[in-house]
Amino acid sequence: MKAKKFDSDFDKGEDVTEALDLSKAQCPIQKQRRVNVDFPDWMIESLDKEARRLGVTRQSIIKVWLAERLEQIESRK
């Protein structure tokens, strides 16, 4: 399939997976870095309460909320 047709079909919402070699597909590895952040007790308690409500870890909720906020900032640029 030519790139022009591929792009056109994709833009129309058509299934283009048959044109792809999925056996070689990979997820990009995102380098991880550890950071230490100090939070006040009230904030930790609130994070833990929300994490329990959602059934996730404190770290997960912090990552999701930070990612959402950064996406908002990026979309305004």
Number of C-alpha atoms within 10 A of each C-alpha: 10 8 8 9 11 17 14 13 13 13 9 9 9 11 10 14 10 8 10 11 8 9 6 6 8 7 5 6 6 6 5 6 5 5 5 5 5 7 9 7 9 9 11 13 13 12 17 17 13 15 17 13 9 10 11 12 14 17 11 12 18 13 12 11 11 12 12 12 12 11 11 11 10 9 8 6 5
